Amino acid sequence: METLHYSVLLVEDHRALAGTIADYLEAIGYLVDHAPDGRNALELARAHA
């Protein structure tokens, strides 16, 4: 049986908060990309589209 992996783009400028959220999401099975601001988020989103 194939395991599905969902990915999330987390956009958060507060490093500690982003780390906590990313840790939680990864623990429940998500693949997490983190961007500290909108410009970087847009670049990541375009790269993964």
HTML snippet that shows the backbone in 3Dmol.js (N, CA, C, O; Angstrom):
<script src="https://3Dmol.org/build/3Dmol-min.js"></script>
<div id="view" style="width:600px;height:400px;position:relative"></div>
<script>
const pdb = `
ATOM      1  N   MET A   1       0.842  -1.182   0.000  1.00  0.00           N
ATOM      2  CA  MET A   1       0.000   0.000   0.000  1.00  0.00           C
ATOM      3  C   MET A   1       0.885   1.244   0.000  1.00  0.00           C
ATOM      4  O   MET A   1       1.853   1.322   0.757  1.00  0.00           O
ATOM      5  N   GLU A   2       0.555   2.210  -0.844  1.00  0.00           N
ATOM      6  CA  GLU A   2       1.332   3.436  -0.955  1.00  0.00           C
ATOM      7  C   GLU A   2       0.962   4.411   0.156  1.00  0.00           C
ATOM      8  O   GLU A   2      -0.215   4.613   0.454  1.00  0.00           O
ATOM      9  N   THR A   3       1.983   5.014   0.764  1.00  0.00           N
ATOM     10  CA  THR A   3       1.755   6.018   1.790  1.00  0.00           C
ATOM     11  C   THR A   3       1.740   7.388   1.141  1.00  0.00           C
ATOM     12  O   THR A   3       2.650   7.732   0.387  1.00  0.00           O
ATOM     13  N   LEU A   4       0.718   8.165   1.430  1.00  0.00           N
ATOM     14  CA  LEU A   4       0.627   9.516   0.897  1.00  0.00           C
ATOM     15  C   LEU A   4       1.372  10.476   1.813  1.00  0.00           C
ATOM     16  O   LEU A   4       1.306  10.370   3.037  1.00  0.00           O
ATOM     17  N   HIS A   5       2.072  11.402   1.202  1.00  0.00           N
ATOM     18  CA  HIS A   5       2.760  12.439   1.966  1.00  0.00           C
ATOM     19  C   HIS A   5       2.230  13.788   1.517  1.00  0.00           C
ATOM     20  O   HIS A   5       2.323  14.149   0.344  1.00  0.00           O
ATOM     21  N   TYR A   6       1.688  14.509   2.444  1.00  0.00           N
ATOM     22  CA  TYR A   6       1.192  15.847   2.148  1.00  0.00           C
ATOM     23  C   TYR A   6       2.277  16.838   2.531  1.00  0.00           C
ATOM     24  O   TYR A   6       3.000  16.640   3.507  1.00  0.00           O
ATOM     25  N   SER A   7       2.382  17.893   1.761  1.00  0.00           N
ATOM     26  CA  SER A   7       3.373  18.910   2.091  1.00  0.00           C
ATOM     27  C   SER A   7       2.676  20.223   2.432  1.00  0.00           C
ATOM     28  O   SER A   7       1.591  20.532   1.939  1.00  0.00           O
ATOM     29  N   VAL A   8       3.342  20.972   3.288  1.00  0.00           N
ATOM     30  CA  VAL A   8       2.820  22.236   3.777  1.00  0.00           C
ATOM     31  C   VAL A   8       3.905  23.292   3.610  1.00  0.00           C
ATOM     32  O   VAL A   8       5.076  23.041   3.895  1.00  0.00           O
ATOM     33  N   LEU A   9       3.513  24.459   3.151  1.00  0.00           N
ATOM     34  CA  LEU A   9       4.422  25.599   3.120  1.00  0.00           C
ATOM     35  C   LEU A   9       4.067  26.471   4.314  1.00  0.00           C
ATOM     36  O   LEU A   9       3.007  27.096   4.346  1.00  0.00           O
ATOM     37  N   LEU A  10       4.941  26.504   5.269  1.00  0.00           N
ATOM     38  CA  LEU A  10       4.739  27.272   6.503  1.00  0.00           C
ATOM     39  C   LEU A  10       5.413  28.629   6.338  1.00  0.00           C
ATOM     40  O   LEU A  10       6.621  28.706   6.111  1.00  0.00           O
ATOM     41  N   VAL A  11       4.638  29.687   6.452  1.00  0.00           N
ATOM     42  CA  VAL A  11       5.168  31.042   6.335  1.00  0.00           C
ATOM     43  C   VAL A  11       5.037  31.700   7.704  1.00  0.00           C
ATOM     44  O   VAL A  11       3.934  32.015   8.151  1.00  0.00           O
ATOM     45  N   GLU A  12       6.164  31.902   8.354  1.00  0.00           N
ATOM     46  CA  GLU A  12       6.168  32.454   9.712  1.00  0.00           C
ATOM     47  C   GLU A  12       7.521  33.112   9.959  1.00  0.00           C
ATOM     48  O   GLU A  12       8.564  32.492   9.752  1.00  0.00           O
ATOM     49  N   ASP A  13       7.505  34.360  10.400  1.00  0.00           N
ATOM     50  CA  ASP A  13       8.757  35.069  10.626  1.00  0.00           C
ATOM     51  C   ASP A  13       9.331  34.884  12.025  1.00  0.00           C
ATOM     52  O   ASP A  13      10.483  35.238  12.276  1.00  0.00           O
ATOM     53  N   HIS A  14       8.558  34.346  12.912  1.00  0.00           N
ATOM     54  CA  HIS A  14       9.045  34.082  14.271  1.00  0.00           C
ATOM     55  C   HIS A  14       9.669  32.690  14.289  1.00  0.00           C
ATOM     56  O   HIS A  14       8.955  31.688  14.243  1.00  0.00           O
ATOM     57  N   ARG A  15      10.995  32.625  14.356  1.00  0.00           N
ATOM     58  CA  ARG A  15      11.731  31.372  14.191  1.00  0.00           C
ATOM     59  C   ARG A  15      11.319  30.286  15.201  1.00  0.00           C
ATOM     60  O   ARG A  15      11.126  29.133  14.816  1.00  0.00           O
ATOM     61  N   ALA A  16      11.188  30.638  16.461  1.00  0.00           N
ATOM     62  CA  ALA A  16      10.831  29.630  17.465  1.00  0.00           C
ATOM     63  C   ALA A  16       9.427  29.071  17.225  1.00  0.00           C
ATOM     64  O   ALA A  16       9.207  27.865  17.335  1.00  0.00           O
ATOM     65  N   LEU A  17       8.496  29.941  16.903  1.00  0.00           N
ATOM     66  CA  LEU A  17       7.130  29.497  16.629  1.00  0.00           C
ATOM     67  C   LEU A  17       7.094  28.610  15.389  1.00  0.00           C
ATOM     68  O   LEU A  17       6.427  27.576  15.379  1.00  0.00           O
ATOM     69  N   ALA A  18       7.812  29.017  14.348  1.00  0.00           N
ATOM     70  CA  ALA A  18       7.865  28.211  13.128  1.00  0.00           C
ATOM     71  C   ALA A  18       8.437  26.827  13.423  1.00  0.00           C
ATOM     72  O   ALA A  18       7.955  25.827  12.892  1.00  0.00           O
ATOM     73  N   GLY A  19       9.455  26.773  14.260  1.00  0.00           N
ATOM     74  CA  GLY A  19      10.045  25.483  14.622  1.00  0.00           C
ATOM     75  C   GLY A  19       9.067  24.584  15.349  1.00  0.00           C
ATOM     76  O   GLY A  19       8.997  23.385  15.078  1.00  0.00           O
ATOM     77  N   THR A  20       8.313  25.157  16.270  1.00  0.00           N
ATOM     78  CA  THR A  20       7.318  24.389  17.020  1.00  0.00           C
ATOM     79  C   THR A  20       6.229  23.851  16.100  1.00  0.00           C
ATOM     80  O   THR A  20       5.852  22.682  16.187  1.00  0.00           O
ATOM     81  N   ILE A  21       5.733  24.703  15.227  1.00  0.00           N
ATOM     82  CA  ILE A  21       4.681  24.287  14.297  1.00  0.00           C
ATOM     83  C   ILE A  21       5.210  23.228  13.334  1.00  0.00           C
ATOM     84  O   ILE A  21       4.540  22.226  13.084  1.00  0.00           O
ATOM     85  N   ALA A  22       6.405  23.445  12.796  1.00  0.00           N
ATOM     86  CA  ALA A  22       6.996  22.483  11.869  1.00  0.00           C
ATOM     87  C   ALA A  22       7.213  21.133  12.539  1.00  0.00           C
ATOM     88  O   ALA A  22       6.936  20.091  11.944  1.00  0.00           O
ATOM     89  N   ASP A  23       7.708  21.146  13.773  1.00  0.00           N
ATOM     90  CA  ASP A  23       7.912  19.886  14.507  1.00  0.00           C
ATOM     91  C   ASP A  23       6.607  19.122  14.651  1.00  0.00           C
ATOM     92  O   ASP A  23       6.568  17.910  14.439  1.00  0.00           O
ATOM     93  N   TYR A  24       5.545  19.822  15.010  1.00  0.00           N
ATOM     94  CA  TYR A  24       4.244  19.178  15.171  1.00  0.00           C
ATOM     95  C   TYR A  24       3.748  18.596  13.847  1.00  0.00           C
ATOM     96  O   TYR A  24       3.326  17.442  13.787  1.00  0.00           O
ATOM     97  N   LEU A  25       3.802  19.397  12.798  1.00  0.00           N
ATOM     98  CA  LEU A  25       3.318  18.927  11.498  1.00  0.00           C
ATOM     99  C   LEU A  25       4.117  17.715  11.015  1.00  0.00           C
ATOM    100  O   LEU A  25       3.540  16.765  10.486  1.00  0.00           O
ATOM    101  N   GLU A  26       5.425  17.744  11.192  1.00  0.00           N
ATOM    102  CA  GLU A  26       6.249  16.605  10.791  1.00  0.00           C
ATOM    103  C   GLU A  26       5.916  15.365  11.618  1.00  0.00           C
ATOM    104  O   GLU A  26       5.914  14.251  11.095  1.00  0.00           O
ATOM    105  N   ALA A  27       5.638  15.556  12.898  1.00  0.00           N
ATOM    106  CA  ALA A  27       5.311  14.427  13.767  1.00  0.00           C
ATOM    107  C   ALA A  27       4.028  13.727  13.348  1.00  0.00           C
ATOM    108  O   ALA A  27       3.864  12.532  13.596  1.00  0.00           O
ATOM    109  N   ILE A  28       3.112  14.463  12.712  1.00  0.00           N
ATOM    110  CA  ILE A  28       1.868  13.828  12.271  1.00  0.00           C
ATOM    111  C   ILE A  28       1.898  13.480  10.787  1.00  0.00           C
ATOM    112  O   ILE A  28       0.872  13.137  10.199  1.00  0.00           O
ATOM    113  N   GLY A  29       3.087  13.573  10.188  1.00  0.00           N
ATOM    114  CA  GLY A  29       3.256  13.035   8.853  1.00  0.00           C
ATOM    115  C   GLY A  29       3.368  13.999   7.693  1.00  0.00           C
ATOM    116  O   GLY A  29       3.441  13.563   6.544  1.00  0.00           O
ATOM    117  N   TYR A  30       3.383  15.288   7.954  1.00  0.00           N
ATOM    118  CA  TYR A  30       3.503  16.257   6.872  1.00  0.00           C
ATOM    119  C   TYR A  30       4.970  16.513   6.533  1.00  0.00           C
ATOM    120  O   TYR A  30       5.847  16.427   7.393  1.00  0.00           O
ATOM    121  N   LEU A  31       5.216  16.828   5.269  1.00  0.00           N
ATOM    122  CA  LEU A  31       6.511  17.334   4.842  1.00  0.00           C
ATOM    123  C   LEU A  31       6.391  18.857   4.898  1.00  0.00           C
ATOM    124  O   LEU A  31       5.447  19.428   4.352  1.00  0.00           O
ATOM    125  N   VAL A  32       7.343  19.509   5.554  1.00  0.00           N
ATOM    126  CA  VAL A  32       7.215  20.943   5.804  1.00  0.00           C
ATOM    127  C   VAL A  32       8.352  21.716   5.157  1.00  0.00           C
ATOM    128  O   VAL A  32       9.527  21.407   5.354  1.00  0.00           O
ATOM    129  N   ASP A  33       7.981  22.727   4.382  1.00  0.00           N
ATOM    130  CA  ASP A  33       8.918  23.738   3.905  1.00  0.00           C
ATOM    131  C   ASP A  33       8.602  25.002   4.684  1.00  0.00           C
ATOM    132  O   ASP A  33       7.437  25.325   4.914  1.00  0.00           O
ATOM    133  N   HIS A  34       9.648  25.718   5.089  1.00  0.00           N
ATOM    134  CA  HIS A  34       9.440  26.935   5.872  1.00  0.00           C
ATOM    135  C   HIS A  34      10.004  28.133   5.125  1.00  0.00           C
ATOM    136  O   HIS A  34      11.112  28.091   4.593  1.00  0.00           O
ATOM    137  N   ALA A  35       9.223  29.193   5.099  1.00  0.00           N
ATOM    138  CA  ALA A  35       9.667  30.474   4.559  1.00  0.00           C
ATOM    139  C   ALA A  35       9.444  31.537   5.633  1.00  0.00           C
ATOM    140  O   ALA A  35       8.379  31.585   6.249  1.00  0.00           O
ATOM    141  N   PRO A  36      10.439  32.381   5.854  1.00  0.00           N
ATOM    142  CA  PRO A  36      10.296  33.404   6.892  1.00  0.00           C
ATOM    143  C   PRO A  36       9.517  34.639   6.454  1.00  0.00           C
ATOM    144  O   PRO A  36       9.199  35.496   7.278  1.00  0.00           O
ATOM    145  N   ASP A  37       9.207  34.735   5.163  1.00  0.00           N
ATOM    146  CA  ASP A  37       8.461  35.904   4.687  1.00  0.00           C
ATOM    147  C   ASP A  37       7.766  35.579   3.364  1.00  0.00           C
ATOM    148  O   ASP A  37       7.980  34.521   2.773  1.00  0.00           O
ATOM    149  N   GLY A  38       6.943  36.500   2.923  1.00  0.00           N
ATOM    150  CA  GLY A  38       6.153  36.284   1.718  1.00  0.00           C
ATOM    151  C   GLY A  38       6.979  36.102   0.460  1.00  0.00           C
ATOM    152  O   GLY A  38       6.643  35.277  -0.390  1.00  0.00           O
ATOM    153  N   ARG A  39       8.057  36.862   0.333  1.00  0.00           N
ATOM    154  CA  ARG A  39       8.901  36.753  -0.861  1.00  0.00           C
ATOM    155  C   ARG A  39       9.498  35.348  -0.970  1.00  0.00           C
ATOM    156  O   ARG A  39       9.452  34.735  -2.036  1.00  0.00           O
ATOM    157  N   ASN A  40      10.051  34.847   0.116  1.00  0.00           N
ATOM    158  CA  ASN A  40      10.612  33.496   0.105  1.00  0.00           C
ATOM    159  C   ASN A  40       9.533  32.438  -0.083  1.00  0.00           C
ATOM    160  O   ASN A  40       9.767  31.419  -0.734  1.00  0.00           O
ATOM    161  N   ALA A  41       8.368  32.671   0.475  1.00  0.00           N
ATOM    162  CA  ALA A  41       7.254  31.726   0.308  1.00  0.00           C
ATOM    163  C   ALA A  41       6.851  31.622  -1.153  1.00  0.00           C
ATOM    164  O   ALA A  41       6.595  30.530  -1.661  1.00  0.00           O
ATOM    165  N   LEU A  42       6.797  32.752  -1.818  1.00  0.00           N
ATOM    166  CA  LEU A  42       6.434  32.763  -3.230  1.00  0.00           C
ATOM    167  C   LEU A  42       7.467  32.001  -4.066  1.00  0.00           C
ATOM    168  O   LEU A  42       7.104  31.250  -4.971  1.00  0.00           O
ATOM    169  N   GLU A  43       8.739  32.194  -3.765  1.00  0.00           N
ATOM    170  CA  GLU A  43       9.794  31.472  -4.472  1.00  0.00           C
ATOM    171  C   GLU A  43       9.677  29.963  -4.257  1.00  0.00           C
ATOM    172  O   GLU A  43       9.815  29.189  -5.204  1.00  0.00           O
ATOM    173  N   LEU A  44       9.422  29.543  -3.017  1.00  0.00           N
ATOM    174  CA  LEU A  44       9.262  28.113  -2.735  1.00  0.00           C
ATOM    175  C   LEU A  44       8.023  27.551  -3.425  1.00  0.00           C
ATOM    176  O   LEU A  44       8.061  26.454  -3.982  1.00  0.00           O
ATOM    177  N   ALA A  45       6.939  28.296  -3.386  1.00  0.00           N
ATOM    178  CA  ALA A  45       5.707  27.833  -4.013  1.00  0.00           C
ATOM    179  C   ALA A  45       5.900  27.654  -5.521  1.00  0.00           C
ATOM    180  O   ALA A  45       5.436  26.671  -6.099  1.00  0.00           O
ATOM    181  N   ARG A  46       6.576  28.592  -6.142  1.00  0.00           N
ATOM    182  CA  ARG A  46       6.830  28.489  -7.573  1.00  0.00           C
ATOM    183  C   ARG A  46       7.764  27.324  -7.887  1.00  0.00           C
ATOM    184  O   ARG A  46       7.600  26.660  -8.910  1.00  0.00           O
ATOM    185  N   ALA A  47       8.726  27.073  -7.030  1.00  0.00           N
ATOM    186  CA  ALA A  47       9.672  25.985  -7.256  1.00  0.00           C
ATOM    187  C   ALA A  47       9.015  24.612  -7.143  1.00  0.00           C
ATOM    188  O   ALA A  47       9.470  23.654  -7.768  1.00  0.00           O
ATOM    189  N   HIS A  48       7.955  24.511  -6.354  1.00  0.00           N
ATOM    190  CA  HIS A  48       7.290  23.230  -6.117  1.00  0.00           C
ATOM    191  C   HIS A  48       6.009  23.063  -6.926  1.00  0.00           C
ATOM    192  O   HIS A  48       5.311  22.059  -6.782  1.00  0.00           O
ATOM    193  N   ALA A  49       5.699  24.030  -7.768  1.00  0.00           N
ATOM    194  CA  ALA A  49       4.453  23.956  -8.556  1.00  0.00           C
ATOM    195  C   ALA A  49       4.607  23.052  -9.751  1.00  0.00           C
ATOM    196  O   ALA A  49       3.661  22.877 -10.518  1.00  0.00           O
TER     197      ALA A  49
END
`;
const viewer = $3Dmol.createViewer("view");
viewer.addModel(pdb, "pdb");
viewer.setStyle({}, {cartoon: {color: "spectrum"}});
viewer.zoomTo();
viewer.render();
</script>
